[in-house]
Amino acid sequence: MSRTIEEIKKITAVVLGALFLAAGLNFFLIPANVFASGFTGVAQLLATVIPLSTGIMLFLLNIPVAILGWLKIGKSFTIYSFINVVLTTFFLEVLPVWAFSPDILLNAVFGGVILAFGAGITLKWGASSGGLDIIALILSRVSDRPVGVYFLVLNSIIVITAGLLFDPEQALYTLVALYVSSRVIDAVYTRHVKLTAMIVTKQAEVLREAIHERVTRGITRIPAKGGYTYEDKEILMIVITRYELYELKKVIQEVDPTAFTNIVETAGIFGFFRKE
């Protein structure tokens, strides 16, 4: 029963995420010719030169990406991410393109905030808005370069193209939207690609086995003692990608909900880190 409720919550988050993404585009960014990040921005750019809507372009771009994600990343993550793309396309076609304000800066800021909120709640429930998230993760595994490099390259192309198609001022407003989006996603979820979880628990062996069943990552066990209770405990240290954070949280809540967990950004890793 609890698993069914969890799935309902996840689907609800994916639907709401898609609705926010579509609203941010149709009510703010598209009317102002300001572009979003990732594949959404690419779809916007292509829609300005090809007689297809942004929603249809976004859907078409994500079909090969979904196939790659299914083969290389994981079925559950890819399925929910593609559902988010399909719903975003649907809402983009249903909602009218209508500007709340003629002010380009307001459109860039509010559009960036609403888009990022939609993307953030989708990530928080173990999915993504597809496109660049999946491509960057696959390329990172192949090349061993940080995922952020690919986000930077594609978003730079979007900004430059916006400047060439329209004018340099338009590119600057696109930069504003990208910056606002990144800050909001930081607040709602995280943009950090690799994270370190420090889990303080009295059920170390049971929790270790449960994590290994669901998240294939190495775990370091460190003896610990409660500073107030003096109880013997252990710290399980595990480095994960942001795409595995949702699953890790679920495992901890199911096995030892009283465990104290600290999630911190991992700036770099030396030594072995599983990429497949």
ZADO-1210 file (C-alpha; in nm, 4 decimals, padded with zeros to 6 digits):
<atoms>
<atom x="00.0000" y="00.0000" z="00.0000" code="MET" pos="1"/>
<atom x="00.2778" y="00.2419" z="00.0950" code="SER" pos="2"/>
<atom x="00.4526" y="00.1666" z="-00.2368" code="ARG" pos="3"/>
<atom x="00.1317" y="00.2536" z="-00.4268" code="THR" pos="4"/>
<atom x="00.1046" y="00.5835" z="-00.2386" code="ILE" pos="5"/>
<atom x="00.4691" y="00.6532" z="-00.3193" code="GLU" pos="6"/>
<atom x="00.4078" y="00.5917" z="-00.6912" code="GLU" pos="7"/>
<atom x="00.1008" y="00.8196" z="-00.6858" code="ILE" pos="8"/>
<atom x="00.3094" y="01.0955" z="-00.5251" code="LYS" pos="9"/>
<atom x="00.5822" y="01.0457" z="-00.7853" code="LYS" pos="10"/>
<atom x="00.3369" y="01.0644" z="-01.0766" code="ILE" pos="11"/>
<atom x="00.1788" y="01.3745" z="-00.9210" code="THR" pos="12"/>
<atom x="00.5216" y="01.5396" z="-00.8944" code="ALA" pos="13"/>
<atom x="00.6003" y="01.4541" z="-01.2583" code="VAL" pos="14"/>
<atom x="00.2650" y="01.5983" z="-01.3748" code="VAL" pos="15"/>
<atom x="00.3100" y="01.9171" z="-01.1706" code="LEU" pos="16"/>
<atom x="00.6689" y="01.9492" z="-01.2930" code="GLY" pos="17"/>
<atom x="00.5531" y="01.9275" z="-01.6553" code="ALA" pos="18"/>
<atom x="00.2772" y="02.1827" z="-01.5929" code="LEU" pos="19"/>
<atom x="00.5223" y="02.4325" z="-01.4400" code="PHE" pos="20"/>
<atom x="00.7670" y="02.3815" z="-01.7273" code="LEU" pos="21"/>
<atom x="00.4972" y="02.4464" z="-01.9871" code="ALA" pos="22"/>
<atom x="00.3595" y="02.7484" z="-01.7987" code="ALA" pos="23"/>
<atom x="00.7044" y="02.9043" z="-01.7648" code="GLY" pos="24"/>
<atom x="00.7606" y="02.8660" z="-02.1376" code="LEU" pos="25"/>
<atom x="00.4205" y="02.9680" z="-02.2773" code="ASN" pos="26"/>
<atom x="00.3517" y="03.2539" z="-02.0353" code="PHE" pos="27"/>
<atom x="00.6998" y="03.4037" z="-02.0000" code="PHE" pos="28"/>
<atom x="00.9948" y="03.2814" z="-02.2090" code="LEU" pos="29"/>
<atom x="00.8414" y="03.2089" z="-02.5502" code="ILE" pos="30"/>
<atom x="00.6497" y="03.5417" z="-02.5801" code="PRO" pos="31"/>
<atom x="00.9704" y="03.7308" z="-02.4920" code="ALA" pos="32"/>
<atom x="01.2007" y="03.5232" z="-02.7178" code="ASN" pos="33"/>
<atom x="01.4068" y="03.4289" z="-02.4118" code="VAL" pos="34"/>
<atom x="01.5416" y="03.0739" z="-02.4133" code="PHE" pos="35"/>
<atom x="01.5526" y="02.8028" z="-02.1497" code="ALA" pos="36"/>
<atom x="01.8461" y="02.5726" z="-02.0776" code="SER" pos="37"/>
<atom x="01.9099" y="02.2266" z="-02.2200" code="GLY" pos="38"/>
<atom x="01.6896" y="02.0539" z="-02.4759" code="PHE" pos="39"/>
<atom x="01.3988" y="02.2844" z="-02.3927" code="THR" pos="40"/>
<atom x="01.6035" y="02.5799" z="-02.5156" code="GLY" pos="41"/>
<atom x="01.7119" y="02.3833" z="-02.8246" code="VAL" pos="42"/>
<atom x="01.3447" y="02.3049" z="-02.8982" code="ALA" pos="43"/>
<atom x="01.2610" y="02.6763" z="-02.8658" code="GLN" pos="44"/>
<atom x="01.5414" y="02.7721" z="-03.1053" code="LEU" pos="45"/>
<atom x="01.4413" y="02.5097" z="-03.3628" code="LEU" pos="46"/>
<atom x="01.0769" y="02.6187" z="-03.3394" code="ALA" pos="47"/>
<atom x="01.1791" y="02.9678" z="-03.4526" code="THR" pos="48"/>
<atom x="01.3186" y="02.8348" z="-03.7832" code="VAL" pos="49"/>
<atom x="01.1118" y="02.5171" z="-03.8394" code="ILE" pos="50"/>
<atom x="00.7306" y="02.5279" z="-03.8721" code="PRO" pos="51"/>
<atom x="00.6743" y="02.3084" z="-03.5676" code="LEU" pos="52"/>
<atom x="00.5773" y="02.4108" z="-03.2137" code="SER" pos="53"/>
<atom x="00.8205" y="02.4025" z="-02.9214" code="THR" pos="54"/>
<atom x="00.6243" y="02.1158" z="-02.7653" code="GLY" pos="55"/>
<atom x="00.6459" y="01.8939" z="-03.0730" code="ILE" pos="56"/>
<atom x="01.0163" y="01.9731" z="-03.1194" code="MET" pos="57"/>
<atom x="01.0838" y="01.8858" z="-02.7546" code="LEU" pos="58"/>
<atom x="00.9038" y="01.5534" z="-02.7948" code="PHE" pos="59"/>
<atom x="01.0904" y="01.4620" z="-03.1165" code="LEU" pos="60"/>
<atom x="01.4300" y="01.5502" z="-02.9663" code="LEU" pos="61"/>
<atom x="01.3644" y="01.3294" z="-02.6645" code="ASN" pos="62"/>
<atom x="01.2674" y="01.0102" z="-02.8514" code="ILE" pos="63"/>
<atom x="01.6267" y="00.8983" z="-02.9299" code="PRO" pos="64"/>
<atom x="01.7360" y="01.0247" z="-02.5873" code="VAL" pos="65"/>
<atom x="01.4750" y="00.8047" z="-02.4172" code="ALA" pos="66"/>
<atom x="01.6022" y="00.4991" z="-02.6076" code="ILE" pos="67"/>
<atom x="01.9605" y="00.5753" z="-02.5015" code="LEU" pos="68"/>
<atom x="01.8526" y="00.6328" z="-02.1415" code="GLY" pos="69"/>
<atom x="01.6639" y="00.3018" z="-02.1364" code="TRP" pos="70"/>
<atom x="01.9764" y="00.1152" z="-02.2507" code="LEU" pos="71"/>
<atom x="02.2433" y="00.3038" z="-02.0558" code="LYS" pos="72"/>
<atom x="02.0962" y="00.4543" z="-01.7373" code="ILE" pos="73"/>
<atom x="01.7936" y="00.2715" z="-01.6005" code="GLY" pos="74"/>
<atom x="01.4364" y="00.1856" z="-01.6895" code="LYS" pos="75"/>
<atom x="01.2519" y="00.3553" z="-01.4027" code="SER" pos="76"/>
<atom x="01.4408" y="00.6857" z="-01.4311" code="PHE" pos="77"/>
<atom x="01.3989" y="00.6912" z="-01.8108" code="THR" pos="78"/>
<atom x="01.0286" y="00.6009" z="-01.8054" code="ILE" pos="79"/>
<atom x="00.9376" y="00.8770" z="-01.5605" code="TYR" pos="80"/>
<atom x="01.1597" y="01.1263" z="-01.7432" code="SER" pos="81"/>
<atom x="00.9890" y="01.0470" z="-02.0747" code="PHE" pos="82"/>
<atom x="00.6457" y="01.0720" z="-01.9119" code="ILE" pos="83"/>
<atom x="00.7496" y="01.4196" z="-01.7977" code="ASN" pos="84"/>
<atom x="00.8482" y="01.5089" z="-02.1571" code="VAL" pos="85"/>
<atom x="00.5178" y="01.3771" z="-02.2985" code="VAL" pos="86"/>
<atom x="00.3176" y="01.5734" z="-02.0405" code="LEU" pos="87"/>
<atom x="00.5245" y="01.8884" z="-02.1004" code="THR" pos="88"/>
<atom x="00.4513" y="01.8567" z="-02.4736" code="THR" pos="89"/>
<atom x="00.0806" y="01.8118" z="-02.3985" code="PHE" pos="90"/>
<atom x="00.0641" y="02.1173" z="-02.1712" code="PHE" pos="91"/>
<atom x="00.2651" y="02.3264" z="-02.4206" code="LEU" pos="92"/>
<atom x="00.0049" y="02.2462" z="-02.6870" code="GLU" pos="93"/>
<atom x="-00.2930" y="02.3040" z="-02.4562" code="VAL" pos="94"/>
<atom x="-00.1848" y="02.6218" z="-02.2770" code="LEU" pos="95"/>
<atom x="-00.1961" y="02.9392" z="-02.4885" code="PRO" pos="96"/>
<atom x="00.1191" y="03.1415" z="-02.5600" code="VAL" pos="97"/>
<atom x="00.0299" y="03.4562" z="-02.3709" code="TRP" pos="98"/>
<atom x="00.2549" y="03.7218" z="-02.2160" code="ALA" pos="99"/>
<atom x="00.1826" y="03.8370" z="-01.8614" code="PHE" pos="100"/>
<atom x="00.4103" y="04.1354" z="-01.9092" code="SER" pos="101"/>
<atom x="00.5792" y="04.3219" z="-02.1977" code="PRO" pos="102"/>
<atom x="00.8927" y="04.3611" z="-01.9822" code="ASP" pos="103"/>
<atom x="01.1606" y="04.1185" z="-02.1099" code="ILE" pos="104"/>
<atom x="01.3540" y="04.1148" z="-01.7818" code="LEU" pos="105"/>
<atom x="01.0446" y="04.0190" z="-01.5812" code="LEU" pos="106"/>
<atom x="00.9716" y="03.7428" z="-01.8318" code="ASN" pos="107"/>
<atom x="01.3289" y="03.6127" z="-01.8073" code="ALA" pos="108"/>
<atom x="01.3283" y="03.6104" z="-01.4265" code="VAL" pos="109"/>
<atom x="00.9803" y="03.4671" z="-01.3662" code="PHE" pos="110"/>
<atom x="01.0110" y="03.2234" z="-01.6560" code="GLY" pos="111"/>
<atom x="01.3420" y="03.0976" z="-01.5171" code="GLY" pos="112"/>
<atom x="01.1960" y="03.0587" z="-01.1677" code="VAL" pos="113"/>
<atom x="00.8851" y="02.8679" z="-01.2818" code="ILE" pos="114"/>
<atom x="01.0815" y="02.6399" z="-01.5166" code="LEU" pos="115"/>
<atom x="01.3368" y="02.5621" z="-01.2461" code="ALA" pos="116"/>
<atom x="01.0674" y="02.4881" z="-00.9896" code="PHE" pos="117"/>
<atom x="00.9124" y="02.2375" z="-01.2302" code="GLY" pos="118"/>
<atom x="01.2497" y="02.0760" z="-01.3036" code="ALA" pos="119"/>
<atom x="01.3420" y="02.0739" z="-00.9338" code="GLY" pos="120"/>
<atom x="01.0345" y="01.8897" z="-00.8087" code="ILE" pos="121"/>
<atom x="01.0716" y="01.6386" z="-01.0937" code="THR" pos="122"/>
<atom x="01.4336" y="01.5683" z="-00.9924" code="LEU" pos="123"/>
<atom x="01.3335" y="01.5495" z="-00.6272" code="LYS" pos="124"/>
<atom x="01.1081" y="01.2527" z="-00.7042" code="TRP" pos="125"/>
<atom x="01.3608" y="01.0511" z="-00.9033" code="GLY" pos="126"/>
<atom x="01.2984" y="01.1646" z="-01.2615" code="ALA" pos="127"/>
<atom x="01.4130" y="01.4494" z="-01.4851" code="SER" pos="128"/>
<atom x="01.2852" y="01.6661" z="-01.7677" code="SER" pos="129"/>
<atom x="01.4778" y="01.4400" z="-02.0080" code="GLY" pos="130"/>
<atom x="01.7028" y="01.5654" z="-02.2841" code="GLY" pos="131"/>
<atom x="02.0316" y="01.7064" z="-02.1644" code="LEU" pos="132"/>
<atom x="02.0189" y="01.5394" z="-01.8212" code="ASP" pos="133"/>
<atom x="02.0283" y="01.1954" z="-01.9844" code="ILE" pos="134"/>
<atom x="02.2712" y="01.2854" z="-02.2657" code="ILE" pos="135"/>
<atom x="02.5177" y="01.4533" z="-02.0260" code="ALA" pos="136"/>
<atom x="02.5094" y="01.1594" z="-01.7858" code="LEU" pos="137"/>
<atom x="02.5838" y="00.9111" z="-02.0670" code="ILE" pos="138"/>
<atom x="02.8649" y="01.1282" z="-02.2119" code="LEU" pos="139"/>
<atom x="03.0114" y="01.1715" z="-01.8639" code="SER" pos="140"/>
<atom x="03.0284" y="00.7952" z="-01.8194" code="ARG" pos="141"/>
<atom x="03.2012" y="00.7470" z="-02.1549" code="VAL" pos="142"/>
<atom x="03.4508" y="01.0340" z="-02.1297" code="SER" pos="143"/>
<atom x="03.4943" y="01.0583" z="-01.7501" code="ASP" pos="144"/>
<atom x="03.4404" y="01.4349" z="-01.7711" code="ARG" pos="145"/>
<atom x="03.2061" y="01.6145" z="-01.5291" code="PRO" pos="146"/>
<atom x="02.8400" y="01.6347" z="-01.6331" code="VAL" pos="147"/>
<atom x="02.8531" y="02.0108" z="-01.5799" code="GLY" pos="148"/>
<atom x="03.0882" y="02.0470" z="-01.8790" code="VAL" pos="149"/>
<atom x="02.8140" y="01.9307" z="-02.1161" code="TYR" pos="150"/>
<atom x="02.5535" y="02.1594" z="-01.9597" code="PHE" pos="151"/>
<atom x="02.7940" y="02.4513" z="-02.0006" code="LEU" pos="152"/>
<atom x="02.8708" y="02.3704" z="-02.3669" code="VAL" pos="153"/>
<atom x="02.5085" y="02.3283" z="-02.4778" code="LEU" pos="154"/>
<atom x="02.3820" y="02.6280" z="-02.2812" code="ASN" pos="155"/>
<atom x="02.6634" y="02.8410" z="-02.4292" code="SER" pos="156"/>
<atom x="02.5510" y="02.7359" z="-02.7779" code="ILE" pos="157"/>
<atom x="02.1922" y="02.8337" z="-02.6901" code="ILE" pos="158"/>
<atom x="02.3000" y="03.1781" z="-02.5674" code="VAL" pos="159"/>
<atom x="02.5207" y="03.2451" z="-02.8728" code="ILE" pos="160"/>
<atom x="02.2498" y="03.1275" z="-03.1145" code="THR" pos="161"/>
<atom x="01.9918" y="03.3470" z="-02.9403" code="ALA" pos="162"/>
<atom x="02.2232" y="03.6443" z="-02.9932" code="GLY" pos="163"/>
<atom x="02.2726" y="03.5605" z="-03.3616" code="LEU" pos="164"/>
<atom x="01.9052" y="03.4923" z="-03.4386" code="LEU" pos="165"/>
<atom x="01.7731" y="03.7973" z="-03.2558" code="PHE" pos="166"/>
<atom x="02.0183" y="04.0434" z="-03.0982" code="ASP" pos="167"/>
<atom x="02.2913" y="04.0464" z="-02.8290" code="PRO" pos="168"/>
<atom x="02.0456" y="04.1868" z="-02.5756" code="GLU" pos="169"/>
<atom x="01.8264" y="03.8780" z="-02.6208" code="GLN" pos="170"/>
<atom x="02.1269" y="03.6592" z="-02.5414" code="ALA" pos="171"/>
<atom x="02.1860" y="03.8544" z="-02.2197" code="LEU" pos="172"/>
<atom x="01.8258" y="03.8031" z="-02.1096" code="TYR" pos="173"/>
<atom x="01.8662" y="03.4316" z="-02.1848" code="THR" pos="174"/>
<atom x="02.1708" y="03.4330" z="-01.9543" code="LEU" pos="175"/>
<atom x="01.9546" y="03.5892" z="-01.6820" code="VAL" pos="176"/>
<atom x="01.6948" y="03.3121" z="-01.7233" code="ALA" pos="177"/>
<atom x="01.9655" y="03.0424" z="-01.7094" code="LEU" pos="178"/>
<atom x="02.1216" y="03.1918" z="-01.3963" code="TYR" pos="179"/>
<atom x="01.7867" y="03.2247" z="-01.2166" code="VAL" pos="180"/>
<atom x="01.6976" y="02.8660" z="-01.3110" code="SER" pos="181"/>
<atom x="02.0222" y="02.7272" z="-01.1703" code="SER" pos="182"/>
<atom x="01.9785" y="02.9125" z="-00.8404" code="ARG" pos="183"/>
<atom x="01.6185" y="02.7947" z="-00.7958" code="VAL" pos="184"/>
<atom x="01.7088" y="02.4320" z="-00.8730" code="ILE" pos="185"/>
<atom x="01.9834" y="02.4623" z="-00.6096" code="ASP" pos="186"/>
<atom x="01.7150" y="02.5671" z="-00.3592" code="ALA" pos="187"/>
<atom x="01.4482" y="02.3110" z="-00.4587" code="VAL" pos="188"/>
<atom x="01.6788" y="02.0160" z="-00.5253" code="TYR" pos="189"/>
<atom x="02.0472" y="02.0299" z="-00.6210" code="THR" pos="190"/>
<atom x="02.2551" y="02.0869" z="-00.9306" code="ARG" pos="191"/>
<atom x="02.5539" y="01.9111" z="-00.7777" code="HIS" pos="192"/>
<atom x="02.6267" y="01.6079" z="-00.9913" code="VAL" pos="193"/>
<atom x="02.8114" y="01.3955" z="-00.7364" code="LYS" pos="194"/>
<atom x="02.7099" y="01.3888" z="-00.3704" code="LEU" pos="195"/>
<atom x="02.8461" y="01.2221" z="-00.0569" code="THR" pos="196"/>
<atom x="02.6004" y="01.0732" z="00.1914" code="ALA" pos="197"/>
<atom x="02.7156" y="01.0261" z="00.5529" code="MET" pos="198"/>
<atom x="02.4609" y="00.7966" z="00.7227" code="ILE" pos="199"/>
<atom x="02.4849" y="00.7521" z="01.1014" code="VAL" pos="200"/>
<atom x="02.2982" y="00.4352" z="01.1968" code="THR" pos="201"/>
<atom x="02.2683" y="00.1602" z="01.4565" code="LYS" pos="202"/>
<atom x="02.1593" y="-00.0871" z="01.1853" code="GLN" pos="203"/>
<atom x="02.4683" y="-00.0654" z="00.9656" code="ALA" pos="204"/>
<atom x="02.4696" y="-00.4193" z="00.8244" code="GLU" pos="205"/>
<atom x="02.0975" y="-00.4287" z="00.7404" code="VAL" pos="206"/>
<atom x="02.1128" y="-00.0835" z="00.5834" code="LEU" pos="207"/>
<atom x="02.4302" y="-00.1696" z="00.3894" code="ARG" pos="208"/>
<atom x="02.2639" y="-00.4750" z="00.2341" code="GLU" pos="209"/>
<atom x="01.9489" y="-00.2783" z="00.1448" code="ALA" pos="210"/>
<atom x="02.1495" y="00.0012" z="-00.0196" code="ILE" pos="211"/>
<atom x="02.3561" y="-00.2468" z="-00.2226" code="HIS" pos="212"/>
<atom x="02.0375" y="-00.4073" z="-00.3546" code="GLU" pos="213"/>
<atom x="01.9018" y="-00.0768" z="-00.4884" code="ARG" pos="214"/>
<atom x="02.2073" y="00.1483" z="-00.5417" code="VAL" pos="215"/>
<atom x="02.5195" y="-00.0186" z="-00.6794" code="THR" pos="216"/>
<atom x="02.7825" y="00.1916" z="-00.5066" code="ARG" pos="217"/>
<atom x="03.0703" y="00.1148" z="-00.2743" code="GLY" pos="218"/>
<atom x="03.0161" y="00.1901" z="00.0946" code="ILE" pos="219"/>
<atom x="03.2787" y="00.2729" z="00.3568" code="THR" pos="220"/>
<atom x="03.1920" y="00.1784" z="00.7169" code="ARG" pos="221"/>
<atom x="03.3325" y="00.3982" z="00.9927" code="ILE" pos="222"/>
<atom x="03.2901" y="00.3139" z="01.3664" code="PRO" pos="223"/>
<atom x="03.1200" y="00.5943" z="01.5623" code="ALA" pos="224"/>
<atom x="02.9866" y="00.6672" z="01.9121" code="LYS" pos="225"/>
<atom x="02.6981" y="00.8947" z="02.0104" code="GLY" pos="226"/>
<atom x="02.8282" y="01.2133" z="02.1720" code="GLY" pos="227"/>
<atom x="02.5283" y="01.2376" z="02.4060" code="TYR" pos="228"/>
<atom x="02.4081" y="00.8768" z="02.4503" code="THR" pos="229"/>
<atom x="02.7514" y="00.7090" z="02.4063" code="TYR" pos="230"/>
<atom x="02.5776" y="00.4399" z="02.1989" code="GLU" pos="231"/>
<atom x="02.7911" y="00.2481" z="01.9512" code="ASP" pos="232"/>
<atom x="02.6954" y="00.3321" z="01.5923" code="LYS" pos="233"/>
<atom x="02.8464" y="00.3274" z="01.2452" code="GLU" pos="234"/>
<atom x="02.8774" y="00.5853" z="00.9693" code="ILE" pos="235"/>
<atom x="02.8096" y="00.4563" z="00.6189" code="LEU" pos="236"/>
<atom x="02.9805" y="00.6821" z="00.3654" code="MET" pos="237"/>
<atom x="02.8660" y="00.6541" z="00.0029" code="ILE" pos="238"/>
<atom x="02.9299" y="00.8712" z="-00.3040" code="VAL" pos="239"/>
<atom x="02.6398" y="00.8842" z="-00.5489" code="ILE" pos="240"/>
<atom x="02.5188" y="01.0856" z="-00.8472" code="THR" pos="241"/>
<atom x="02.2240" y="01.3216" z="-00.8037" code="ARG" pos="242"/>
<atom x="02.0076" y="01.0772" z="-01.0016" code="TYR" pos="243"/>
<atom x="02.0518" y="00.8151" z="-00.7257" code="GLU" pos="244"/>
<atom x="01.9654" y="01.0480" z="-00.4367" code="LEU" pos="245"/>
<atom x="01.5912" y="00.9778" z="-00.4496" code="TYR" pos="246"/>
<atom x="01.6443" y="00.5996" z="-00.4378" code="GLU" pos="247"/>
<atom x="01.8940" y="00.6285" z="-00.1509" code="LEU" pos="248"/>
<atom x="01.6495" y="00.8361" z="00.0536" code="LYS" pos="249"/>
<atom x="01.3772" y="00.5762" z="-00.0027" code="LYS" pos="250"/>
<atom x="01.6024" y="00.2919" z="00.1170" code="VAL" pos="251"/>
<atom x="01.7040" y="00.4781" z="00.4344" code="ILE" pos="252"/>
<atom x="01.3426" y="00.5698" z="00.5169" code="GLN" pos="253"/>
<atom x="01.2303" y="00.2094" z="00.4712" code="GLU" pos="254"/>
<atom x="01.5129" y="00.0384" z="00.6652" code="VAL" pos="255"/>
<atom x="01.6150" y="00.2883" z="00.9350" code="ASP" pos="256"/>
<atom x="01.4036" y="00.6054" z="00.9397" code="PRO" pos="257"/>
<atom x="01.5822" y="00.7223" z="01.2565" code="THR" pos="258"/>
<atom x="01.9237" y="00.7259" z="01.0822" code="ALA" pos="259"/>
<atom x="02.0905" y="01.0663" z="01.0674" code="PHE" pos="260"/>
<atom x="02.1969" y="01.1453" z="00.7101" code="THR" pos="261"/>
<atom x="02.4100" y="01.4337" z="00.5901" code="ASN" pos="262"/>
<atom x="02.4263" y="01.4969" z="00.2131" code="ILE" pos="263"/>
<atom x="02.7159" y="01.7155" z="00.0963" code="VAL" pos="264"/>
<atom x="02.8451" y="01.8283" z="-00.2423" code="GLU" pos="265"/>
<atom x="03.1397" y="01.6308" z="-00.3771" code="THR" pos="266"/>
<atom x="03.3793" y="01.8606" z="-00.5609" code="ALA" pos="267"/>
<atom x="03.5967" y="01.5811" z="-00.6992" code="GLY" pos="268"/>
<atom x="03.6804" y="01.2119" z="-00.6745" code="ILE" pos="269"/>
<atom x="04.0179" y="01.0379" z="-00.6984" code="PHE" pos="270"/>
<atom x="04.0345" y="00.6631" z="-00.7360" code="GLY" pos="271"/>
<atom x="03.7696" y="00.4148" z="-00.8414" code="PHE" pos="272"/>
<atom x="03.4125" y="00.5360" z="-00.8944" code="PHE" pos="273"/>
<atom x="03.1714" y="00.3114" z="-01.0848" code="ARG" pos="274"/>
<atom x="03.0460" y="00.4845" z="-01.3991" code="LYS" pos="275"/>
<atom x="02.8199" y="00.2082" z="-01.5314" code="GLU" pos="276"/>
</atoms>
